[in-house]
Amino acid sequence: MSDFDKEIDTSGLNCPLPIIKAKKEINTMETGQVLHIISTDPGAVKDFESFANQTGNVLVSSEEKDSKFYFLLKKN
């Protein structure tokens, strides 16, 4: 069982595309659901922190593994 409800892979896309795609996806989700985002853009780390602060959604986790960045964003 996964700890997220939906997943998007934005590998190869640079700012602001990962945020735009995540925003579009999270808008289709129910409150409390979790979106898993995969990115290769190092700038996405700060971008998703800012995005969570600005939108009131919760950045549950942010990690880097094998030159990829993984985020769990919970819809509030």
PyMOL CGO cylinders between C-alpha atoms (Angstrom):
from pymol import cmd
from pymol.cgo import CYLINDER

trace = [
    CYLINDER, 0.00, 0.00, 0.00, 1.31, 3.44, -0.89, 0.3, 1, 1, 1, 1, 1, 1,
    CYLINDER, 1.31, 3.44, -0.89, 1.15, 6.46, 1.38, 0.3, 1, 1, 1, 1, 1, 1,
    CYLINDER, 1.15, 6.46, 1.38, -0.19, 8.71, -1.37, 0.3, 1, 1, 1, 1, 1, 1,
    CYLINDER, -0.19, 8.71, -1.37, -3.33, 8.92, -3.50, 0.3, 1, 1, 1, 1, 1, 1,
    CYLINDER, -3.33, 8.92, -3.50, -1.95, 10.25, -6.79, 0.3, 1, 1, 1, 1, 1, 1,
    CYLINDER, -1.95, 10.25, -6.79, 1.45, 10.58, -8.39, 0.3, 1, 1, 1, 1, 1, 1,
    CYLINDER, 1.45, 10.58, -8.39, 2.90, 12.85, -11.05, 0.3, 1, 1, 1, 1, 1, 1,
    CYLINDER, 2.90, 12.85, -11.05, 6.34, 12.59, -12.58, 0.3, 1, 1, 1, 1, 1, 1,
    CYLINDER, 6.34, 12.59, -12.58, 7.73, 15.95, -13.68, 0.3, 1, 1, 1, 1, 1, 1,
    CYLINDER, 7.73, 15.95, -13.68, 11.23, 14.64, -14.44, 0.3, 1, 1, 1, 1, 1, 1,
    CYLINDER, 11.23, 14.64, -14.44, 12.97, 16.70, -17.10, 0.3, 1, 1, 1, 1, 1, 1,
    CYLINDER, 12.97, 16.70, -17.10, 10.76, 19.73, -16.49, 0.3, 1, 1, 1, 1, 1, 1,
    CYLINDER, 10.76, 19.73, -16.49, 12.16, 22.93, -14.99, 0.3, 1, 1, 1, 1, 1, 1,
    CYLINDER, 12.16, 22.93, -14.99, 10.58, 25.62, -12.86, 0.3, 1, 1, 1, 1, 1, 1,
    CYLINDER, 10.58, 25.62, -12.86, 7.78, 26.55, -12.91, 0.3, 1, 1, 1, 1, 1, 1,
    CYLINDER, 7.78, 26.55, -12.91, 6.36, 23.48, -14.67, 0.3, 1, 1, 1, 1, 1, 1,
    CYLINDER, 6.36, 23.48, -14.67, 6.55, 21.02, -11.73, 0.3, 1, 1, 1, 1, 1, 1,
    CYLINDER, 6.55, 21.02, -11.73, 4.60, 23.48, -9.57, 0.3, 1, 1, 1, 1, 1, 1,
    CYLINDER, 4.60, 23.48, -9.57, 2.04, 24.19, -12.31, 0.3, 1, 1, 1, 1, 1, 1,
    CYLINDER, 2.04, 24.19, -12.31, 1.44, 20.48, -12.88, 0.3, 1, 1, 1, 1, 1, 1,
    CYLINDER, 1.44, 20.48, -12.88, 1.22, 19.80, -9.14, 0.3, 1, 1, 1, 1, 1, 1,
    CYLINDER, 1.22, 19.80, -9.14, -1.22, 22.68, -8.64, 0.3, 1, 1, 1, 1, 1, 1,
    CYLINDER, -1.22, 22.68, -8.64, -3.42, 21.45, -11.47, 0.3, 1, 1, 1, 1, 1, 1,
    CYLINDER, -3.42, 21.45, -11.47, -3.43, 17.91, -10.05, 0.3, 1, 1, 1, 1, 1, 1,
    CYLINDER, -3.43, 17.91, -10.05, -4.01, 18.88, -6.41, 0.3, 1, 1, 1, 1, 1, 1,
    CYLINDER, -4.01, 18.88, -6.41, -7.00, 20.98, -7.46, 0.3, 1, 1, 1, 1, 1, 1,
    CYLINDER, -7.00, 20.98, -7.46, -8.72, 17.76, -8.60, 0.3, 1, 1, 1, 1, 1, 1,
    CYLINDER, -8.72, 17.76, -8.60, -8.09, 16.01, -5.28, 0.3, 1, 1, 1, 1, 1, 1,
    CYLINDER, -8.09, 16.01, -5.28, -10.12, 15.75, -2.06, 0.3, 1, 1, 1, 1, 1, 1,
    CYLINDER, -10.12, 15.75, -2.06, -9.02, 17.40, 1.18, 0.3, 1, 1, 1, 1, 1, 1,
    CYLINDER, -9.02, 17.40, 1.18, -6.63, 15.11, 3.05, 0.3, 1, 1, 1, 1, 1, 1,
    CYLINDER, -6.63, 15.11, 3.05, -5.43, 13.28, -0.04, 0.3, 1, 1, 1, 1, 1, 1,
    CYLINDER, -5.43, 13.28, -0.04, -1.69, 13.15, -0.73, 0.3, 1, 1, 1, 1, 1, 1,
    CYLINDER, -1.69, 13.15, -0.73, 0.05, 13.87, -4.04, 0.3, 1, 1, 1, 1, 1, 1,
    CYLINDER, 0.05, 13.87, -4.04, 3.47, 12.33, -4.73, 0.3, 1, 1, 1, 1, 1, 1,
    CYLINDER, 3.47, 12.33, -4.73, 5.62, 14.45, -7.04, 0.3, 1, 1, 1, 1, 1, 1,
    CYLINDER, 5.62, 14.45, -7.04, 8.83, 13.29, -8.71, 0.3, 1, 1, 1, 1, 1, 1,
    CYLINDER, 8.83, 13.29, -8.71, 11.15, 15.98, -10.05, 0.3, 1, 1, 1, 1, 1, 1,
    CYLINDER, 11.15, 15.98, -10.05, 14.67, 16.38, -11.41, 0.3, 1, 1, 1, 1, 1, 1,
    CYLINDER, 14.67, 16.38, -11.41, 14.74, 20.15, -10.88, 0.3, 1, 1, 1, 1, 1, 1,
    CYLINDER, 14.74, 20.15, -10.88, 16.87, 21.09, -7.82, 0.3, 1, 1, 1, 1, 1, 1,
    CYLINDER, 16.87, 21.09, -7.82, 14.93, 24.35, -7.62, 0.3, 1, 1, 1, 1, 1, 1,
    CYLINDER, 14.93, 24.35, -7.62, 11.77, 22.37, -6.91, 0.3, 1, 1, 1, 1, 1, 1,
    CYLINDER, 11.77, 22.37, -6.91, 12.80, 21.91, -3.28, 0.3, 1, 1, 1, 1, 1, 1,
    CYLINDER, 12.80, 21.91, -3.28, 12.38, 25.60, -2.45, 0.3, 1, 1, 1, 1, 1, 1,
    CYLINDER, 12.38, 25.60, -2.45, 9.49, 25.92, -4.91, 0.3, 1, 1, 1, 1, 1, 1,
    CYLINDER, 9.49, 25.92, -4.91, 7.39, 23.27, -3.17, 0.3, 1, 1, 1, 1, 1, 1,
    CYLINDER, 7.39, 23.27, -3.17, 8.17, 24.72, 0.27, 0.3, 1, 1, 1, 1, 1, 1,
    CYLINDER, 8.17, 24.72, 0.27, 6.92, 28.12, -0.95, 0.3, 1, 1, 1, 1, 1, 1,
    CYLINDER, 6.92, 28.12, -0.95, 3.95, 26.55, -2.73, 0.3, 1, 1, 1, 1, 1, 1,
    CYLINDER, 3.95, 26.55, -2.73, 2.85, 24.78, 0.47, 0.3, 1, 1, 1, 1, 1, 1,
    CYLINDER, 2.85, 24.78, 0.47, 3.19, 27.98, 2.50, 0.3, 1, 1, 1, 1, 1, 1,
    CYLINDER, 3.19, 27.98, 2.50, 1.25, 30.05, -0.03, 0.3, 1, 1, 1, 1, 1, 1,
    CYLINDER, 1.25, 30.05, -0.03, -1.57, 27.56, -0.62, 0.3, 1, 1, 1, 1, 1, 1,
    CYLINDER, -1.57, 27.56, -0.62, -2.05, 26.16, 2.89, 0.3, 1, 1, 1, 1, 1, 1,
    CYLINDER, -2.05, 26.16, 2.89, -1.32, 22.64, 1.68, 0.3, 1, 1, 1, 1, 1, 1,
    CYLINDER, -1.32, 22.64, 1.68, 1.12, 20.57, 3.74, 0.3, 1, 1, 1, 1, 1, 1,
    CYLINDER, 1.12, 20.57, 3.74, 4.53, 19.48, 2.45, 0.3, 1, 1, 1, 1, 1, 1,
    CYLINDER, 4.53, 19.48, 2.45, 4.64, 16.13, 4.26, 0.3, 1, 1, 1, 1, 1, 1,
    CYLINDER, 4.64, 16.13, 4.26, 8.08, 15.16, 2.99, 0.3, 1, 1, 1, 1, 1, 1,
    CYLINDER, 8.08, 15.16, 2.99, 10.83, 16.26, 0.67, 0.3, 1, 1, 1, 1, 1, 1,
    CYLINDER, 10.83, 16.26, 0.67, 13.76, 14.00, -0.16, 0.3, 1, 1, 1, 1, 1, 1,
    CYLINDER, 13.76, 14.00, -0.16, 16.51, 13.60, -2.72, 0.3, 1, 1, 1, 1, 1, 1,
    CYLINDER, 16.51, 13.60, -2.72, 17.58, 10.20, -3.99, 0.3, 1, 1, 1, 1, 1, 1,
    CYLINDER, 17.58, 10.20, -3.99, 19.68, 9.37, -7.06, 0.3, 1, 1, 1, 1, 1, 1,
    CYLINDER, 19.68, 9.37, -7.06, 19.51, 12.92, -8.49, 0.3, 1, 1, 1, 1, 1, 1,
    CYLINDER, 19.51, 12.92, -8.49, 15.72, 12.95, -8.23, 0.3, 1, 1, 1, 1, 1, 1,
    CYLINDER, 15.72, 12.95, -8.23, 13.55, 14.82, -5.78, 0.3, 1, 1, 1, 1, 1, 1,
    CYLINDER, 13.55, 14.82, -5.78, 10.46, 13.31, -4.18, 0.3, 1, 1, 1, 1, 1, 1,
    CYLINDER, 10.46, 13.31, -4.18, 7.73, 15.31, -2.51, 0.3, 1, 1, 1, 1, 1, 1,
    CYLINDER, 7.73, 15.31, -2.51, 4.57, 14.36, -0.67, 0.3, 1, 1, 1, 1, 1, 1,
    CYLINDER, 4.57, 14.36, -0.67, 2.03, 17.17, -0.68, 0.3, 1, 1, 1, 1, 1, 1,
    CYLINDER, 2.03, 17.17, -0.68, -1.16, 16.84, 1.36, 0.3, 1, 1, 1, 1, 1, 1,
    CYLINDER, -1.16, 16.84, 1.36, -4.20, 18.80, 0.26, 0.3, 1, 1, 1, 1, 1, 1,
    CYLINDER, -4.20, 18.80, 0.26, -5.63, 20.97, 3.00, 0.3, 1, 1, 1, 1, 1, 1,
]
cmd.load_cgo(trace, "trace")
